[in-house]
Amino acid sequence: MKKILLHLLNLIKSIYKLLPIPRSLHLVIYKFIFSKLVGIKAFMRSEYYEQWLIQRGYNPKTLEMQRNHLFESMPKISIAVPMYNTNCLYFEVLINSLKDQTYSNWELCLADGSDERNNQIEELCNTDKRIKYLFLGGNKGISGNTNEALKIATGDYIGFMDHDDFLPAFSLYEIVKFINENPDAQIMYSDETHYYEIKKKNVYSPHLKPCFSPDYLRTVNYICHFLIIKKELIKRIGEFKSEYDGSQDYDFTLRASELTDKIYHIPLILYHWRIHGESYSKADITPSRLTGKKAIEDHLKRLGLKGTVHLSEISDFYNVEYDVLGNPSVSIIIPNKDQINLLKNCIDSLKKLTTYSNYEIIIVENNSEDKDTFDYYKELEKYDNIRVLFYPEKGFNYSKLINYGVQNSKSDYIVQLNNDTVLLTPNWLELMLGFAQRPDVGAVGVRMYYPDMSNQHSGVAVPFTSDIPCGHVFVKLSKGDPGYMARLTTIMNYRAVTGACLMCRRDLYEKAGGMDEQLVVAYNDADLCMKFLALGLVNVYNPNVEFMHYESKSRKYDTTRKKKMLFRNEGEYFSQKWKEEIKNGDPYYSMEIDKVY
C-alpha cells in the first residue's frame, strides 16, 4: 500500500500541470498522500495537542501568571514575516496570536510584496504600535521580502514566521524563559504542529523534534518552525538568498549551523504551521526540492565534506552519500560459538555481496563444541581475508570477545557484527565508511529487519521509557512504513545504534576504552555509543544499509532465571553509569512520539 501511495504521489507531482483539476484540489490530494507517508497516525490523533496543553498546565490562570512575570533579562523578540497576497482571515489570526502573547516585549516586522495594497491588512497592522508594516510596492520574492523585514527589526533575537501561521499564547514567554536559563543560546527552535481545518474541526499533527542533529538536518529541514536566532549571529549569516527560493529557509539554517554550536531545541510546541490549499510550501514542490538539494551541496562544500546529495523517494527529504577517502582497511569482527548454519549464511552474504575490497573477517571463536564448527573453520582457511581467533577464556562475555578481536586486528576501522545477520546491501562498507571517516562521528549503525521484514533496528533511545534504560525505536513496523516523520528511512543521529552491526574508527574505539567488560551480555553497544557522545561526537543511523537479523538465535533469549538476573543487573549498572544522562531524557528521541504514532 505504501509503495502504491508513493508512486501515486510521484505521478501527481510530475504531471500536476497537465491535470484538469483545480490546483487547490491537487494540493488536497497531495497532502493526503504525503500524510499517509510521513505520519498518518499522528495526523489522526488530533486530541494529543489538547492533552499536551493540560499536562503542562497551560490554562487561563497560568497565562495570567506569565503576563505578570518579570524575567531578569527581558530581550526584545522581533518576528520577521514576508508577505505576498496574504489571506486576510489567516493574517488576522496571526496578528491576534501575537497580541495575545503573555510576553509583551516583541515587535512584528512585516514586509509586503503584494501586487497591490490591502486596506484590511493595513487596518489590522494599525491596531498595535508594536507592528511594523512595510509595503514594498513590488514582489522581491520570498528571500527579498524576508530581507526587507529583517532591515526594520530592532530586537535582540529574531524569530521567523510565515504569513499564514500563528503562535500559541505562551510561545514567546517560553522562549524568553529559555534564554534566561541558557544565555549562551544563539540558535533556538521548538516543536511545532501542522495545523489543518477539516470540516470545521481543528486538527493538530505534532512534529516532535530531536536536539540539534547535523545528519538529520542534511536530510530534511526538520528545524523549520519556530526558529529564533540572536541578531548578532544574523549579521554574520547574511541575507536570505533568492537563488534558494523555495528552500531559502533551509539554506539560511544550514549557514547558521556552520557558525555556532550554541544550537538548542526547546521541546515545547510553540508554533502552529497552517496547512491549506494555498500553502506555498506544498504547491509545485519540484523547484523547492532542487533548491534544497543545492543548499545541502553548498553546505557540504563550505564544510570541506565530499559527498553526493540524492533526492529521496519521500518529498522534502534527501540522502547524503559521503565519498570514501583513500582505501582504508576494515576488520569485521564476528563472535561465534557453534551455530554454523547461521555463521555460514552471514559469511556467504558478505563474500557474495560486499563490493568494497579492503576488508578482513575475524571470527572470534568462543568455546565451540561441535565438530562441524571446526570443519567449517578449516574450509575458511582458503580465504586470505578470513581468519579465526580462538578466545582463551571460558564462558560468554560479548564485550571481551569484541575487545579481543580488536586487539588482534590492525585495520583502520572496526565493524562488530553478529553471526546471526545476513547482508542485504552490497555497498554497505562504502556507505558506512563515508560517515565513519568524518571527524565528528563516533558509531555508524544500520537498519535491520526481522525475518518477516518488519523493523528490528532503526536507532536506540537512551532511555527508552521511564523504566527501560535503552531500547530500539519503531520496532515491528513493516518494511513499507517510513515511521514517524519518515524516521525509519531517514539518516538520523541517535544516542546509540545496535552492536549487531556497528562501525567506528579504530582510534576512537581505543580512545573510548573499548567495550565495557562489566557489561557481559546487554547494553554494551549503547554504552560504547554513550562514550562516543561523551567525547563530543555524534552517532549515525544510516537506513541505506540493510541487514536481516535473526536476533539472539545464536545465544538465545534471556529466558532462564540466571540470564534474567544478569540482564537486570546489567541494566542497573548501565543506568547508574549514565545516571545523569538518563535522568534528563534522550535529546534525540521524545517518548511522546509513542502517543502520536
Buried (B, 14 or more C-beta within 10 A) or exposed (E): EEEEBBEBBBEBBEEBEEEEEEBEEBBBBBBEBBBBBBBBEBBEBBEBBEEBBEEEEBEEEBBEEBEEEEBEEEBBBBBBBBBBEBBEEBBBBBBEBBBBBBBEBBBBBBBBBBEEEBEEBEEBBEEEEBBBBBBBEEBBBBBBBBBBBBEBBEBBBBBBBBBBBBBBBBBBBBBBBBBBEEEEBBBBBBBBBBBBEEEEEEBBBBBBBBBBBBBBBBBBBBBBBBBBBBBEBBEEBEBBBBEBBBBBBBBBBBBBBEEBEBBBBBBBBBBBBBBBBBBEBBBBBBEBBBBBBBBBBBBBEEBEBEBEBEBBBBBBBBBBBBEBEEEBBBBBBBBBBBBBEBBBBBBEBBEEBBEBEBBBBBBBBBEBEEEEBBEBBEEBEEEEBBBBBEBEEEEBBBBBBBBBBBEBBEBBBBBBBBBBBBBBBBBBBBBBBBBBBBEEBBBBBBBBBBEEEBBBBBBBBBBBEEEEBBBBBBEEBEBBBBBBBBBBBBBBBBBBBBBBBBBBBBEBBEBBEBBBBBBBBBBBBBBBBBBBBEEEBBBBBBBBBBBBBBBEBBBEEBEEEEBEEBBEBBBEBBBEBBEEBBEEBBBBBBBBBEBBB
